[in-house]
């Protein structure tokens, strides 16, 4: 099921009939979705449905086995290393749990990309880093080490690092995981404010239903390998698709099974299973 959404008329990112798998396990099959320019798009769905894989395809860590991954009109899969690195400088990424460099201070974590990818003077790097830290409320923590700050603060430092190069596209992989309610609220507010203030195209992968539905302009719900629904939060919430209803309403029973596919109970616990199975 695909819901019509006027926001998707001008996509900054578009996946066209993308198929990708790990070995014999196909994760995405003929997947097509659009990420509107300058808006917050949330990608949600059951665990193992390919959400993080989509981010990796957009960033060029993986290449689609079939189909196209388009970023601002350019095919990521057709880029050579030089063009891919140039494209990545227009992207920011906030990894799960922040992924800060543990042997660098807060200041040096944020300064890393500026020092690696620009020829800016140190005084200018300092001013930019302090501005980014100020934007996330942590200018005063510049000299602390990652081990000296909380998990919520580490996520905010990672956000400052992700926007250090003023990207056009920023991707968040589970930015709310493991946060207390106050830190979660702060993170959600920062994502919205930075998106609006900087005109960012934002892709958010999350399992947090309440905050994500309140935050997003555009929703994509992934089913087994493809899109189950996409549209505005209200359209997705009203979907009659069984998988979407199960996910949105947190129902324990539905198309997403409790048991991982495997042999039947009779096969595992019957005479043949007992004699033929490993202990």
Backbone as CSV, one residue per row, in Angstrom:
resi,resn,N_x,N_y,N_z,CA_x,CA_y,CA_z,C_x,C_y,C_z
1,UNK,0.852,-1.191,0.000,0.000,0.000,0.000,0.879,1.229,0.000
2,UNK,0.553,2.205,-0.818,1.296,3.452,-0.869,0.324,4.613,-0.816
3,UNK,0.507,5.474,0.178,-0.391,6.601,0.328,0.147,7.810,-0.416
4,UNK,-0.752,8.548,-1.082,-0.322,9.727,-1.818,-0.046,10.865,-0.851
5,UNK,1.123,11.477,-0.969,1.508,12.552,-0.069,2.109,13.671,-0.904
6,UNK,1.503,14.883,-0.884,2.031,15.971,-1.698,3.439,16.380,-1.309
7,UNK,3.860,16.069,-0.094,5.223,16.418,0.328,6.265,15.689,-0.506
8,UNK,5.916,14.516,-1.031,6.887,13.701,-1.765,7.050,14.135,-3.223
9,UNK,6.417,15.262,-3.610,6.487,15.700,-5.000,7.878,16.198,-5.379
10,UNK,8.649,16.691,-4.393,9.993,17.197,-4.662,10.986,16.448,-3.771
11,UNK,11.312,15.192,-4.116,12.167,14.398,-3.216,13.629,14.813,-3.283
12,UNK,14.277,14.844,-2.128,15.728,15.030,-2.076,16.415,13.672,-2.176
13,UNK,15.776,12.655,-1.611,16.261,11.276,-1.697,15.144,10.415,-2.273
14,UNK,15.516,9.519,-3.167,14.514,8.623,-3.750,15.136,7.257,-4.001
15,UNK,14.474,6.215,-3.520,14.865,4.843,-3.823,13.900,4.299,-4.863
16,UNK,14.465,3.794,-5.974,13.650,3.332,-7.094,13.858,1.830,-7.307
17,UNK,12.871,1.042,-6.939,12.877,-0.414,-7.178,14.173,-1.055,-6.676
18,UNK,14.530,-0.732,-5.436,15.807,-1.192,-4.871,15.654,-2.584,-4.263
19,UNK,16.586,-3.451,-4.633,16.695,-4.770,-4.023,18.077,-4.900,-3.412
20,UNK,18.127,-5.401,-2.162,19.416,-5.580,-1.483,19.269,-6.681,-0.441
21,UNK,20.332,-7.475,-0.315,20.335,-8.527,0.697,21.738,-8.815,1.183
22,UNK,21.799,-9.562,2.272,23.066,-10.006,2.840,23.183,-11.508,2.575
23,UNK,24.058,-11.874,1.628,24.139,-13.275,1.247,22.839,-13.705,0.591
24,UNK,22.265,-14.794,1.089,21.020,-15.299,0.511,19.791,-14.634,1.134
25,UNK,19.985,-13.844,2.172,18.853,-13.204,2.860,18.545,-11.859,2.209
26,UNK,17.402,-11.774,1.548,16.974,-10.536,0.912,16.289,-9.655,1.958
27,UNK,16.815,-8.444,2.147,16.267,-7.518,3.145,15.284,-6.551,2.505
28,UNK,15.623,-6.031,1.326,14.760,-5.100,0.598,14.493,-5.677,-0.783
29,UNK,13.232,-5.642,-1.198,12.880,-6.211,-2.502,12.001,-5.207,-3.255
30,UNK,12.514,-4.680,-4.370,11.776,-3.729,-5.213,11.214,-2.571,-4.388
31,UNK,12.057,-2.046,-3.501,11.633,-0.979,-2.590,11.682,0.374,-3.288
32,UNK,10.583,1.109,-3.231,10.531,2.471,-3.756,9.964,3.385,-2.675
33,UNK,10.674,4.472,-2.408,10.185,5.468,-1.455,10.814,6.816,-1.776
34,UNK,10.165,7.883,-1.313,10.631,9.234,-1.574,10.753,9.995,-0.263
35,UNK,11.830,10.777,-0.131,12.080,11.608,1.039,11.965,13.066,0.604
36,UNK,10.935,13.790,1.041,10.739,15.162,0.583,11.847,16.102,1.043
37,UNK,12.168,17.050,0.201,13.227,18.027,0.455,12.821,18.975,1.599
38,UNK,13.754,19.166,2.541,13.544,20.150,3.592,12.547,19.753,4.656
39,UNK,12.193,18.482,4.725,11.216,18.003,5.700,11.812,16.891,6.552
40,UNK,11.096,16.523,7.620,11.504,15.411,8.486,10.728,14.168,8.061
41,UNK,11.458,13.153,7.588,10.850,11.890,7.191,11.251,10.814,8.180
42,UNK,10.278,10.118,8.721,10.540,9.019,9.643,10.375,7.697,8.918
43,UNK,11.348,6.811,9.096,11.253,5.451,8.563,11.089,4.512,9.744
44,UNK,9.963,3.804,9.780,9.652,2.939,10.905,9.272,1.564,10.384
45,UNK,9.147,0.627,11.311,8.766,-0.732,10.953,9.348,-1.709,11.955
46,UNK,8.993,-2.965,11.813,9.444,-3.994,12.742,10.954,-4.182,12.648
47,UNK,11.552,-4.694,13.716,12.987,-4.951,13.743,13.370,-5.917,12.632
48,UNK,14.516,-5.636,12.003,14.987,-6.480,10.923,14.354,-6.195,9.580
49,UNK,13.575,-5.092,9.492,12.876,-4.791,8.253,13.688,-4.002,7.241
50,UNK,14.908,-3.612,7.597,15.766,-2.949,6.625,15.906,-1.446,6.790
51,UNK,15.505,-0.901,7.928,15.542,0.559,8.122,16.979,1.088,8.100
52,UNK,17.849,0.495,8.898,19.247,0.928,8.919,19.918,0.633,7.585
53,UNK,19.522,-0.445,6.923,20.063,-0.754,5.595,19.747,0.362,4.613
54,UNK,18.555,0.940,4.704,18.206,2.066,3.838,19.170,3.226,4.051
55,UNK,19.490,3.526,5.310,20.443,4.609,5.598,21.812,4.300,5.001
56,UNK,22.237,3.053,5.101,23.550,2.673,4.564,23.579,2.763,3.043
57,UNK,22.468,2.467,2.407,22.403,2.599,0.949,22.471,4.070,0.540
58,UNK,21.792,4.921,1.275,21.815,6.355,0.967,23.218,6.915,1.158
59,UNK,23.905,6.480,2.213,25.252,6.960,2.481,26.335,6.289,1.651
60,UNK,25.969,5.270,0.880,26.926,4.604,0.015,27.778,3.554,0.695
61,UNK,27.471,3.213,1.963,28.202,2.107,2.599,27.875,0.790,1.920
62,UNK,26.646,0.651,1.448,26.232,-0.486,0.628,25.757,0.046,-0.718
63,UNK,25.819,-0.792,-1.728,25.299,-0.431,-3.038,24.155,-1.377,-3.385
64,UNK,23.099,-0.816,-3.927,21.928,-1.618,-4.281,22.302,-2.686,-5.303
65,UNK,21.776,-3.880,-5.114,22.024,-4.954,-6.069,21.157,-4.790,-7.312
66,UNK,20.015,-4.140,-7.142,19.162,-3.744,-8.265,18.518,-2.418,-7.896
67,UNK,18.179,-1.625,-8.913,17.516,-0.362,-8.669,18.484,0.786,-8.459
68,UNK,17.932,1.948,-8.137,18.716,3.166,-7.979,18.443,3.828,-6.644
69,UNK,19.497,4.408,-6.060,19.389,5.242,-4.868,19.814,6.642,-5.288
70,UNK,18.857,7.554,-5.375,19.102,8.901,-5.867,19.158,9.888,-4.702
71,UNK,20.216,10.714,-4.666,20.347,11.782,-3.677,20.535,13.090,-4.428
72,UNK,19.555,13.966,-4.324,19.559,15.249,-5.025,19.820,15.055,-6.521
73,UNK,19.163,14.047,-7.086,19.244,13.811,-8.519,20.434,13.010,-8.989
74,UNK,21.312,12.566,-8.060,22.494,11.791,-8.442,22.377,10.357,-7.926
75,UNK,22.783,9.415,-8.755,22.711,7.996,-8.413,23.921,7.621,-7.558
76,UNK,23.681,7.343,-6.286,24.780,7.013,-5.366,25.512,5.760,-5.827
77,UNK,24.778,4.788,-6.332,25.393,3.527,-6.756,26.319,3.671,-7.946
78,UNK,26.174,4.749,-8.719,27.017,4.955,-9.898,28.227,5.840,-9.618
79,UNK,28.372,6.290,-8.365,29.461,7.206,-8.034,30.776,6.463,-7.835
80,UNK,31.873,7.056,-8.294,33.192,6.545,-7.936,33.555,7.090,-6.557
81,UNK,34.717,6.693,-6.024,35.082,7.058,-4.659,35.130,8.567,-4.464
82,UNK,35.693,9.294,-5.434,35.830,10.749,-5.289,34.464,11.425,-5.197
83,UNK,33.538,11.035,-6.089,32.209,11.634,-6.082,31.418,11.221,-4.846
84,UNK,31.633,9.984,-4.382,30.925,9.517,-3.199,31.375,10.296,-1.962
85,UNK,32.680,10.511,-1.813,33.173,11.272,-0.665,32.656,12.711,-0.709
86,UNK,32.569,13.276,-1.910,32.030,14.630,-2.046,30.556,14.660,-1.638
87,UNK,29.809,13.631,-2.037,28.393,13.561,-1.678,28.227,13.398,-0.171
88,UNK,29.088,12.618,0.444,28.980,12.396,1.890,29.250,13.662,2.686
89,UNK,30.024,14.590,2.122,30.274,15.842,2.841,29.014,16.696,2.919
90,UNK,28.022,16.347,2.126,26.735,17.048,2.193,25.744,16.316,3.102
91,UNK,26.214,15.250,3.738,25.370,14.455,4.623,25.918,14.489,6.045
92,UNK,25.025,14.462,7.012,25.406,14.273,8.404,24.767,12.988,8.903
93,UNK,25.426,12.333,9.851,24.911,11.058,10.355,25.037,11.015,11.862
94,UNK,23.930,10.719,12.543,23.963,10.484,13.979,23.720,9.005,14.203
95,UNK,24.766,8.303,14.663,24.701,6.858,14.847,23.998,6.517,16.156
96,UNK,23.580,5.251,16.268,22.984,4.795,17.511,23.954,5.019,18.663
97,UNK,23.457,5.606,19.744,24.232,5.873,20.967,25.380,6.849,20.733
98,UNK,25.362,7.588,19.622,26.310,8.671,19.430,27.598,8.312,18.732
99,UNK,28.231,7.212,19.141,29.492,6.745,18.544,30.558,7.832,18.560
100,UNK,30.728,8.491,19.703,31.789,9.497,19.834,33.153,8.819,19.911
101,UNK,34.200,9.545,19.519,35.568,9.068,19.697,35.911,9.191,21.176
102,UNK,36.123,8.066,21.834,36.265,8.087,23.291,37.554,8.735,23.776
103,UNK,38.581,8.800,22.912,39.855,9.387,23.334,39.971,10.853,22.917
104,UNK,38.872,11.453,22.456,38.856,12.871,22.098,37.880,13.612,22.991
105,UNK,38.189,14.870,23.278,37.279,15.700,24.047,36.027,16.003,23.247
106,UNK,35.034,16.559,23.926,33.821,16.996,23.246,34.173,17.959,22.115
107,UNK,35.036,18.918,22.390,35.439,19.899,21.375,36.062,19.205,20.167
108,UNK,37.003,18.307,20.405,37.713,17.660,19.296,36.813,16.726,18.504
109,UNK,35.813,16.127,19.157,34.846,15.309,18.421,34.103,16.138,17.389
110,UNK,33.654,17.312,17.783,32.904,18.165,16.874,33.816,18.763,15.810
111,UNK,35.074,19.037,16.194,36.028,19.649,15.258,36.568,18.654,14.240
112,UNK,36.386,17.357,14.469,37.042,16.337,13.654,36.764,16.513,12.160
113,UNK,35.484,16.604,11.796,35.139,16.706,10.367,35.667,17.995,9.754
114,UNK,35.648,19.081,10.516,36.147,20.361,10.005,37.638,20.283,9.707
115,UNK,38.379,19.612,10.573,39.824,19.483,10.383,40.155,18.507,9.261
116,UNK,39.312,17.486,9.076,39.571,16.483,8.054,39.206,16.958,6.654
117,UNK,38.141,17.733,6.544,37.570,18.020,5.228,37.658,19.479,4.797
118,UNK,38.232,20.342,5.619,38.364,21.755,5.238,39.777,22.234,5.535
119,UNK,40.083,23.407,5.015,41.373,24.058,5.290,41.185,25.271,6.192
120,UNK,40.149,25.257,6.996,39.867,26.389,7.873,40.945,26.540,8.930
121,UNK,41.205,27.773,9.323,42.183,28.039,10.384,41.627,27.568,11.723
122,UNK,42.513,27.312,12.662,42.078,26.841,13.978,41.171,27.844,14.687
123,UNK,41.465,29.163,14.614,40.528,30.108,15.239,39.114,30.008,14.659
124,UNK,39.006,29.809,13.336,37.689,29.680,12.720,37.037,28.348,13.090
125,UNK,37.838,27.276,13.139,37.321,25.979,13.593,36.763,26.112,15.003
126,UNK,37.501,26.811,15.863,37.042,27.001,17.249,35.687,27.701,17.290
127,UNK,35.531,28.756,16.515,34.272,29.502,16.527,33.120,28.635,16.035
128,UNK,33.351,27.859,14.975,32.292,27.007,14.427,31.907,25.926,15.429
129,UNK,32.913,25.292,16.045,32.632,24.237,17.024,31.818,24.791,18.188
130,UNK,32.201,25.951,18.693,31.462,26.528,19.820,30.041,26.914,19.415
131,UNK,29.862,27.361,18.177,28.506,27.665,17.711,27.651,26.403,17.635
132,UNK,28.236,25.308,17.128,27.480,24.065,17.030,27.156,23.518,18.420
133,UNK,28.118,23.587,19.321,27.857,23.125,20.684,26.827,24.010,21.375
134,UNK,26.881,25.300,21.100,25.890,26.206,21.677,24.493,25.847,21.177
135,UNK,24.392,25.452,19.908,23.092,25.101,19.328,22.457,23.911,20.027
136,UNK,23.279,23.014,20.583,22.744,21.845,21.292,22.846,22.004,22.809
137,UNK,23.177,23.221,23.260,23.195,23.512,24.691,24.394,23.009,25.452
138,UNK,25.510,22.712,24.763,26.652,22.097,25.445,27.967,22.856,25.219
139,UNK,27.886,24.152,24.982,29.111,24.926,24.792,30.008,24.848,26.019
140,UNK,29.391,24.775,27.196,30.173,24.716,28.428,30.837,23.384,28.675
141,UNK,30.473,22.344,27.905,31.047,21.005,28.099,32.192,20.731,27.143
142,UNK,32.707,21.763,26.482,33.675,21.576,25.392,34.917,20.798,25.808
143,UNK,35.375,20.952,27.059,36.634,20.331,27.475,36.452,18.973,28.138
144,UNK,35.222,18.511,28.275,34.976,17.220,28.908,35.247,16.086,27.931
145,UNK,35.506,14.903,28.483,35.672,13.697,27.685,34.335,12.955,27.617
146,UNK,34.124,12.119,26.592,32.864,11.380,26.497,32.523,10.580,27.748
147,UNK,33.525,10.087,28.455,33.269,9.318,29.683,32.756,10.187,30.819
148,UNK,32.850,11.502,30.665,32.432,12.424,31.725,31.049,13.016,31.491
149,UNK,30.379,12.612,30.427,29.055,13.164,30.137,28.021,12.044,30.094
150,UNK,26.756,12.419,30.228,25.678,11.429,30.242,25.371,10.948,28.830
151,UNK,24.538,9.910,28.752,24.156,9.384,27.446,23.394,10.405,26.620
152,UNK,22.500,11.170,27.270,21.762,12.196,26.558,22.664,13.299,26.051
153,UNK,23.644,13.688,26.858,24.599,14.713,26.431,25.457,14.196,25.277
154,UNK,25.862,12.929,25.346,26.674,12.352,24.270,25.911,12.383,22.953
155,UNK,24.589,12.127,23.007,23.789,12.168,21.783,23.751,13.591,21.220
156,UNK,23.719,14.583,22.101,23.695,15.978,21.640,25.044,16.393,21.063
157,UNK,26.132,15.908,21.656,27.458,16.170,21.080,27.550,15.542,19.692
158,UNK,27.044,14.323,19.557,27.054,13.651,18.253,26.234,14.430,17.239
159,UNK,25.158,15.055,17.683,24.348,15.878,16.790,25.128,17.117,16.354
160,UNK,25.838,17.743,17.293,26.677,18.898,16.936,27.739,18.495,15.920
161,UNK,28.315,17.311,16.086,29.310,16.814,15.131,28.671,16.565,13.765
162,UNK,27.439,16.055,13.757,26.764,15.730,12.499,26.445,16.972,11.675
163,UNK,26.264,18.122,12.335,25.924,19.347,11.600,27.125,20.273,11.449
164,UNK,28.309,19.802,11.799,29.499,20.664,11.770,29.787,21.213,10.381
165,UNK,29.541,20.416,9.340,29.838,20.837,7.971,28.614,21.438,7.271
166,UNK,27.582,21.768,8.050,26.351,22.335,7.490,25.804,21.472,6.357
167,UNK,25.439,20.225,6.648,24.968,19.318,5.596,23.593,19.720,5.089
168,UNK,23.251,19.208,3.917,21.899,19.376,3.382,20.977,18.248,3.838
169,UNK,21.569,17.080,4.097,20.830,15.892,4.512,21.420,15.386,5.814
170,UNK,20.566,15.093,6.782,21.044,14.501,8.026,20.200,13.271,8.336
171,UNK,20.884,12.197,8.742,20.215,10.929,9.027,20.446,10.546,10.490
172,UNK,19.389,10.107,11.131,19.428,9.705,12.537,19.054,8.234,12.641
173,UNK,19.927,7.434,13.247,19.635,6.021,13.461,19.323,5.796,14.935
174,UNK,18.041,5.648,15.246,17.556,5.446,16.620,18.093,6.516,17.578
175,UNK,17.791,7.791,17.341,18.336,8.843,18.210,17.743,8.868,19.615
176,UNK,16.605,8.176,19.829,15.952,8.213,21.132,16.249,6.983,21.985
177,UNK,16.981,6.018,21.439,17.207,4.762,22.160,17.991,5.001,23.450
178,UNK,17.497,4.472,24.553,18.205,4.526,25.823,18.157,5.852,26.546
179,UNK,17.342,6.807,26.077,17.288,8.122,26.710,16.158,8.182,27.739
180,UNK,16.395,8.926,28.827,15.329,9.178,29.789,14.328,10.160,29.177
181,UNK,13.133,10.305,29.758,12.103,11.142,29.137,12.536,12.587,28.885
182,UNK,13.324,13.161,29.793,13.751,14.546,29.602,14.726,14.634,28.431
183,UNK,15.720,13.759,28.420,16.702,13.764,27.329,16.039,13.459,25.993
184,UNK,15.040,12.562,26.006,14.336,12.227,24.778,13.594,13.445,24.237
185,UNK,12.911,14.171,25.142,12.201,15.373,24.730,13.136,16.433,24.182
186,UNK,14.307,16.589,24.817,15.295,17.558,24.350,15.799,17.171,22.961
187,UNK,16.098,15.872,22.763,16.601,15.405,21.470,15.570,15.636,20.371
188,UNK,14.308,15.324,20.647,13.256,15.516,19.643,13.107,16.996,19.289
189,UNK,13.151,17.854,20.293,13.031,19.294,20.048,14.203,19.808,19.220
190,UNK,15.415,19.322,19.511,16.592,19.739,18.750,16.499,19.317,17.291
191,UNK,16.054,18.091,17.054,15.921,17.600,15.677,14.963,18.493,14.893
192,UNK,13.829,18.822,15.495,12.852,19.673,14.819,13.396,21.078,14.585
193,UNK,14.009,21.662,15.622,14.508,23.032,15.520,15.628,23.149,14.497
194,UNK,16.562,22.201,14.518,17.674,22.260,13.572,17.192,22.040,12.140
195,UNK,16.246,21.140,11.974,15.693,20.910,10.643,15.066,22.174,10.083
196,UNK,14.286,22.859,10.906,13.610,24.073,10.460,14.587,25.229,10.256
197,UNK,15.515,25.413,11.212,16.424,26.554,11.156,17.422,26.443,10.009
198,UNK,17.888,25.209,9.719,18.913,25.013,8.697,18.343,24.555,7.359
199,UNK,17.014,24.358,7.297,16.405,23.882,6.055,16.873,22.497,5.664
200,UNK,17.097,21.634,6.656,17.653,20.316,6.405,16.598,19.345,5.877
201,UNK,17.046,18.418,5.049,16.267,17.223,4.753,16.676,16.187,5.787
202,UNK,15.719,15.693,6.538,15.998,14.845,7.689,15.361,13.475,7.520
203,UNK,16.157,12.426,7.764,15.643,11.059,7.770,15.861,10.488,9.159
204,UNK,14.797,10.029,9.767,14.818,9.577,11.152,14.345,8.134,11.222
205,UNK,15.221,7.236,11.674,14.845,5.844,11.928,14.611,5.696,13.425
206,UNK,13.428,5.247,13.785,13.099,5.170,15.215,12.004,4.144,15.453
207,UNK,11.985,3.619,16.678,10.887,2.760,17.128,9.987,3.492,18.119
208,UNK,10.319,4.741,18.443,9.542,5.494,19.427,8.326,6.119,18.742
209,UNK,7.169,5.514,18.919,5.980,5.916,18.183,5.523,7.329,18.525
210,UNK,5.373,7.628,19.808,4.784,8.901,20.217,5.616,10.092,19.736
211,UNK,6.907,10.095,20.043,7.753,11.222,19.669,7.908,11.327,18.153
212,UNK,8.025,10.192,17.496,8.277,10.213,16.052,7.060,10.702,15.284
213,UNK,5.866,10.251,15.654,4.668,10.724,14.978,4.443,12.219,15.212
214,UNK,4.826,12.705,16.392,4.674,14.138,16.682,5.690,14.984,15.925
215,UNK,6.837,14.393,15.603,7.955,15.123,15.022,7.941,15.151,13.499
216,UNK,7.518,14.062,12.880,7.707,13.872,11.432,6.680,14.625,10.595
217,UNK,7.125,15.027,9.398,6.226,15.567,8.378,5.730,14.463,7.456
218,UNK,6.564,13.446,7.281,6.320,12.388,6.302,6.726,11.067,6.943
219,UNK,5.913,10.041,6.760,6.157,8.745,7.380,6.315,7.666,6.320
220,UNK,7.222,6.739,6.577,7.360,5.539,5.756,7.362,4.345,6.704
221,UNK,6.437,3.428,6.524,6.399,2.201,7.319,6.849,1.062,6.415
222,UNK,7.945,0.407,6.810,8.470,-0.704,6.021,7.805,-2.010,6.445
223,UNK,7.419,-2.787,5.457,6.947,-4.141,5.692,8.081,-5.107,5.431
224,UNK,7.788,-6.368,5.132,8.844,-7.332,4.846,9.482,-7.062,3.489
225,UNK,10.490,-6.203,3.485,11.252,-5.945,2.278,10.737,-4.821,1.408
226,UNK,9.570,-4.244,1.730,9.047,-3.165,0.900,8.255,-2.183,1.751
227,UNK,7.628,-1.204,1.112,6.880,-0.168,1.824,5.450,-0.646,2.066
228,UNK,5.053,-0.662,3.332,3.670,-1.003,3.666,2.776,0.223,3.567
229,UNK,3.310,1.407,3.914,2.546,2.645,3.827,3.504,3.821,3.860
230,UNK,3.157,4.897,3.179,3.888,6.150,3.312,2.928,7.298,3.087
231,UNK,3.161,8.384,3.811,2.284,9.540,3.742,2.465,10.401,4.962
232,UNK,1.511,11.269,5.227,1.575,12.105,6.419,1.314,11.236,7.649
233,UNK,1.711,11.702,8.850,1.428,10.907,10.060,-0.040,10.546,10.212
234,UNK,-0.947,11.478,9.922,-2.377,11.181,10.055,-2.825,10.111,9.069
235,UNK,-2.312,10.156,7.839,-2.672,9.152,6.840,-2.182,7.769,7.250
236,UNK,-0.951,7.705,7.745,-0.391,6.410,8.150,-1.132,5.873,9.368
237,UNK,-1.454,6.750,10.299,-2.181,6.311,11.496,-3.553,5.755,11.143
238,UNK,-4.144,6.260,10.069,-5.480,5.804,9.661,-5.441,4.618,8.705
239,UNK,-4.268,4.126,8.382,-4.153,3.022,7.431,-4.863,1.764,7.938
240,UNK,-5.477,1.043,6.988,-6.148,-0.212,7.312,-5.250,-1.415,7.021
241,UNK,-4.044,-1.176,6.528,-3.129,-2.280,6.274,-2.855,-3.022,7.585
242,UNK,-3.009,-4.351,7.619,-2.843,-5.094,8.878,-1.480,-4.902,9.528
243,UNK,-0.417,-4.893,8.738,0.917,-4.724,9.324,1.083,-3.330,9.908
244,UNK,0.594,-2.316,9.191,0.696,-0.938,9.687,-0.106,-0.784,10.969
245,UNK,-1.296,-1.342,10.996,-2.128,-1.265,12.215,-1.436,-1.958,13.382
246,UNK,-0.836,-3.118,13.133,-0.153,-3.830,14.210,0.984,-2.987,14.772
247,UNK,1.747,-2.349,13.879,2.896,-1.566,14.332,2.452,-0.282,15.026
248,UNK,1.572,0.476,14.401,1.175,1.783,14.924,0.465,1.653,16.263
249,UNK,-0.308,0.575,16.437,-1.068,0.393,17.675,-0.400,-0.601,18.632
250,UNK,0.833,-1.011,18.318,1.621,-1.887,19.196,0.858,-3.155,19.567
251,UNK,0.253,-3.802,18.566,-0.532,-5.012,18.823,0.385,-6.231,18.845
252,UNK,0.254,-7.119,19.823,1.131,-8.283,19.891,0.861,-9.321,18.801
253,UNK,-0.371,-9.344,18.273,-0.725,-10.329,17.245,-0.999,-9.620,15.927
254,UNK,-0.524,-10.234,14.831,-0.723,-9.647,13.517,0.209,-10.280,12.511
255,UNK,0.442,-9.605,11.386,1.312,-10.171,10.349,2.742,-10.411,10.811
256,UNK,3.238,-9.614,11.755,4.583,-9.839,12.277,4.493,-10.919,13.349
257,UNK,5.030,-12.112,13.099,4.832,-13.237,14.020,5.732,-13.149,15.242
258,UNK,5.320,-13.861,16.286,6.130,-13.956,17.501,7.327,-14.887,17.275
259,UNK,7.096,-16.005,16.577,8.150,-16.998,16.363,8.935,-16.712,15.086
260,UNK,10.243,-16.817,15.185,11.098,-16.724,13.995,10.867,-17.980,13.149
261,UNK,10.839,-17.854,11.807,10.575,-19.031,10.966,11.558,-20.169,11.245
262,UNK,11.043,-21.378,11.347,11.883,-22.541,11.614,11.077,-23.818,11.484
263,UNK,11.659,-24.926,11.879,10.927,-26.193,11.818,9.687,-26.155,12.694
264,UNK,8.710,-27.012,12.371,7.513,-27.105,13.199,7.865,-27.731,14.547
265,UNK,6.959,-27.557,15.497,7.161,-28.154,16.826,7.286,-29.671,16.705
266,UNK,6.454,-30.273,15.850,6.505,-31.731,15.679,7.855,-32.170,15.126
267,UNK,8.408,-31.370,14.199,9.702,-31.730,13.620,10.819,-31.644,14.655
268,UNK,10.753,-30.630,15.527,11.816,-30.449,16.512,11.685,-31.389,17.712
269,UNK,10.442,-31.671,18.139,10.263,-32.424,19.372,9.732,-33.845,19.146
270,UNK,9.414,-34.183,17.876,9.001,-35.545,17.576,10.184,-36.500,17.565
271,UNK,9.936,-37.786,17.321,10.994,-38.790,17.333,12.131,-38.463,16.366
272,UNK,11.788,-37.958,15.168,12.839,-37.659,14.221,13.678,-36.474,14.676
273,UNK,13.008,-35.472,15.276,13.736,-34.306,15.748,14.673,-34.639,16.877
274,UNK,14.191,-35.496,17.819,15.013,-35.851,18.972,16.216,-36.658,18.542
275,UNK,16.012,-37.572,17.612,17.131,-38.428,17.199,18.065,-37.738,16.240
276,UNK,17.500,-36.795,15.429,18.325,-36.189,14.396,18.870,-34.837,14.760
277,UNK,18.305,-34.191,15.800,18.739,-32.835,16.149,19.984,-32.843,17.020
278,UNK,20.665,-31.710,17.052,21.835,-31.580,17.925,21.395,-31.317,19.359
279,UNK,22.167,-31.753,20.332,21.788,-31.533,21.736,21.912,-30.057,22.081
